Amino acid sequence: MAGELPDRADVVVVGGGVMGTSIAFHLAEAGVERVLLLEKDELGSGSTCKAAGGVRANFSDEVNIALGARSLEAFARFGDRPGQEIDLRRVGYLFLLETAEQIEHFRESTELQNRLQDTGGLPTRMVSADEAVALAPIVAPEGLVGACFSPTAGHCTPESVVLGYASAARRLGARLVTGCEVLGIDAVGNQISVVRTSGGDVRTRTVICAAGAWSAQIGAMVGVDLPVVPLRRQIVVTEAVPGLPPRLPMTIDFSSTFYFHREGPGLLVGLSDPDEEPGFRLSRTDAWIPRLTTAMARRAPSLLDVGLTGGWAGLYEVTPDHNALIGEDDTVSRFLYATGFSGHGFLQGPAVGEVVRDLYLDRTPFVDVAPLNAARFRTSGTRTERNIV
């Protein structure tokens, strides 16, 4: 076990990905004492290090727009606060669209984003198919009716973001302990009293669940329903692709979910596999490759002649409406959670760290996250995010 496990903490954060480390940093920065983060493996070893690294604010839900925009600002200043180079490439986000319905949907979400976000003079905009191909020359225009482009979005390195938050949290006095699995959470009445771990017991009155795909199990320890299921997603990296523009956007073919961005001289490539069944499988398979090559043949056929250098499998943490769970339980005192981001957790990590800090300190967050409370599934119903792949 890396790090000494204290017998008492004011706050125990469960999960050492971008969400957990961001929360630990923001709490420690705000002066909260005895912040303890527990990670059963290594920091960033869950969903975060397997993420594609895209960062954006173009969503159909105004809460997601606010979280994405706030996080983009934080990523832009990451070298100063918390102090880490993250290889941020603000090359833009390009959604390729094939139907009038998609055009109308993205026009609506773009208008909403531009109305809510201070874009600094570079607003998200609808573009023609010709302009989309000019931005991403490997794209074949056949079938495209237009696109949506967010020039200030882009991608960065997830592992570096985790390192930055973790290092800064430690400097500010938080303890981050790896190789330490949470085995149970004891409560007296509705008051949390002890977190039981593979390294011993820790007395605390506050637990923050940021355990990603494993969050349902953590919630169940205190009788809280966090409807999060794991879903494998796979990514491959290509060999060098000749002629790639230096500012190739993060590009998503919305109909097929095929996406790519530059990774050195090649591309990082992914796609959503609708045949994938929920589960904790992390092995790589080739079952999804025919679907990927079909999408490539239609949208970027030149890539069919490019070899692959590697790839990996990771887990999405999916909720019934593909929107996050952020809040504090109303039955168990001081059990907070930030999970279930359904593929857009990495890009919202900075902002969610702020929000959870404020919820813990009983401050008003910069955005009202009440609509994302887990209780919505038994009261108000779902809140669907549409701009996802």
Salt bridges, closest charged atoms under 4 A:
ASP10 OD1 - ARG34 NH2 3.09
GLU29 OE1 - ARG81 NH2 2.76
ASP61 OD2 - ARG383 NE 2.63
ASP87 OD1 - ARG89 NH2 2.78
GLU98 OE2 - ARG298 NH1 2.38
GLU98 OE2 - ARG299 NH2 2.57
GLU104 OE1 - ARG107 NH1 3.34
GLU108 OE1 - ARG386 NH2 3.75
GLU131 OE2 - ARG125 NH2 2.81
ASP186 OD1 - ARG196 NE 3.15
ASP253 OD1 - ARG299 NE 3.25
ASP273 OD1 - ARG291 NE 3.54
ASP275 OD2 - ARG291 NH2 2.69
GLU276 OE2 - ARG232 NE 3.26
GLU276 OE2 - ARG281 NH2 3.03
ASP321 OD1 - ARG376 NH2 2.93
GLU328 OE1 - ARG334 NH2 2.86
ASP330 OD1 - ARG378 NH2 3.41
GLU354 OE1 - ARG70 NH2 2.94
ASP358 OD1 - ARG357 NE 2.94
ASP358 OD1 - ARG363 NH1 3.59
